[in-house]
Amino acid sequence: PQQSGKLTIPSIPFEGIFAFPNHIVDPIDAYFFGTSSVVKVNHTVKSPSVNITVKPLPQAPDGFSGAVGTNFNISAEITTKQPCAGEPLNLRLAVSGVGNIELISPPQPNFPDDFEKLSPTTTADTKLTPLGQDGQLIIDYRLIPNHKGTFKIPPIKFVYFNTHDETYHTLLTDTITVNINRETANINNTLKKDISDIYRGSIKDGEHKDFYGSLLFYL
């Protein structure tokens, strides 16, 4: 449900065909002369409508990503084995639990300023159980460090609403240390030459004269 209050799930019709034996037709005649020994009757049945009451969520705290359910857990790790400056590295955040897994928005971690950030990608693996939708959401953050060195990614905060005690819970990952051991070849030169500086010298008259009207034209 996307809104709170009293909602009604309408009745659902189902159209079927009932087959009854035709006692008027003899089975032997039906076999030899192609007469049907079955009478088919169209029939429609409807499920009853269902009334539900949806509770509103309390005022959400900062960092709430829309997760509603129970037994949520998170973990984070760098999946790139040897991160290098100028090359993408991947930070994977795994969110597991029972709830609206596929509707969770990716948290917004505080990455070092030296890292360029690309849009995260998400992959959901869920199954429906008697307790609800159970599964895992994988969030991959693509980052590009500009220099070598040791960097720390602060704990990533994940806030969800627990339907058992009807309160918000906050989970934190551990601080992640990233060692950028080496730089790719000529990365500094590449960064410096990414955009050339504006030419500030003077241009002499006559360097770019048109051919028409020139001495060469008359010759």
N, C-alpha and C positions, 0 to 999 in steps of 0.2 A: 504493500500500500504506500502511496506517495502523499497521502494526506490523512489527518486524524479525524475522528468523529465516527458517526454511525454510517456504515456503508452496506450496500446490498449487492451480493453476487447474484445476478439473474439466473432464472432456471435455464437449463441447457436441453434443447430438444434432441432426440435421437430417432431417426427414421429407420424402420426395419421391415422385413417381410416375413410373415408367419406362413408356414406351410402346413396344411391340414390334409389328411387323407380323404379322398373323394370316395365315399362308400357307394355312390350310385354307379360308378364305372367298375366293371369287372376287371380284375388284374390281368386275366388272360386276354381279354379284348384290348386292354391298354397296351399289352406287349405286342400283339400282332397288328393292330390297326393304328398304333401311335396315339391313342387317346390318353390324356394325362390322368393319372390316378391321384394327383395332388392338386389341391386348391390353394393358390397363393393369395394372401391378403396383406395389403399394405397397412402398417400401423405405426403411429408415432407416440413415443413416450417422452415425458419431460421430468427432469430432476427438480425437486423443490428448490426455491430460492433460499439463499443463506444470508442471514443478517449478522454482521460482525461489528464490534466496537474497537476502533483503533486508538490507542493511547498516544498523546503527543509526547515528543521528546522534551526533556527539560532544556533550559538554556545551555547551549553547548559551549565548552571552554575553548580557548585558543588551541589550534592544532588538531581539532576534530576532523577526521577524514571521512566521516559517514559510515564507519563500521558499527554495526549493531549485531550483537550475538553474545556468545559465551566462549570460554576457553581459548581466547586469543593468545598467541605467542608470536614473537618476532625474533629474527636473527639477521645479521649482516656480515658480509665478508667481501674481500677483494678477490675476484676470480681470475684476474690477470696475473700470471706467474711472475713475470719480470717487467714491471711498469717502466717505461722510458719517457723522457721528456719529448713532447711533440707527438706522441702516439697515444691512441685512445686506451684507457683502462676502464674496467667494468666493476662497479660496486653493485652487488646483488643483495636486495632486501627481501626476505621471505616472511610472509604473514600467513599464519595458519589459525584455524579455529572453526567454529560453527556459527554461521550467520550469513549476512549478505556479502559474501566474498567478492563477487564479481562487480559490486557497486562501490568498492572502496577506492577512494582517490589516493594517488601516491603522496606520501608525506614529502615535505620540502626540507631536506637536510641543509645544514650550514656548511658548505664546502669551502675550502681555502680559496682566497682571492686569486691565487696563482692558477687555479684550475678553470678551464673553460667547460661550461655545462651544456650538454645536449638534452633534448627531450627524452624523458624516461619511457621505457616500453614495459608493458604488463602482460603476464600470461597467467591465466586462471585454470586450475585443475580441481574440479568439484564433483561431488556426487550427492544425491538426495537420500537422506536417512530419516528414520522416525524422529530424530532430534532436530532435524533441519538440514540446511545445506552445509555439508562438511567438506573442507578442502584446503587449498593453499593458493595464495596469490604471490607470484614472483614479480618483483619490480627490479628492472635493470637500469641503473644510472650510468650513462656514458660520460666520462670525464677525460679531459686532455690537459695534463700538467705542462706548463711552459718551461720549467727549469728543473734541474736535478736537486735533490735534497730530501729531507725528512719532513713529512707533513702529517698533521693529525686532523682526522675528521671527528668532530664532536658527536656525542651520542645522538642517535636519531630518535625523535619522540613519536610515539604512535598512541593516539587517544581513541578509545572505543566506548560505546554504551553497552553495559552489561545488563542483559534482560532478566537475570536472576535477582540481583539486588537493586536494579533500576538506578544505577549510578554510573558515572563516567570513571573509567580506569585509564591510567597512563602507563605505558611501557616504554622502556629506554634500552637501546642497544649499548654495547660497550664502545668506548673510544677506539677508533681504528687508526693505527699508525701505518702510513704508506711511505715506503722508501723508494725514491726515484734514483736508481743507482747510476745511470748514465744518460747522456744525451744523444740523440740521433745526429748523424753527420751534418755539420754546417747549419744546425738549427738556428744558432744566433745570427749568422749571416742571412739566413732566410727571413727571419723576423725583421731584421733591419732593412732588408730590401723588399719587404712586402708591398710598400707603397713608396714610390720614388718621390724625393723632395721636389718642390716647385723650382724651376730654373729662374734664378733671379738676375742673370746677366742681361746685357743689352744686345739687341739684334740689329746689325748694321743694315742700312737701307741698301736696297739693290740685291740682297741675297736671294730674295724670292720673287723677282720681277716676272711678270707674265711674258710668254714668248711673243705674243702679238705686240707689234710696235717696237720691238727690240732691234738692235743692230743686226743680230743674226737673222731676224725676220726679213729685213730689207735686203740683206745679202742673198 
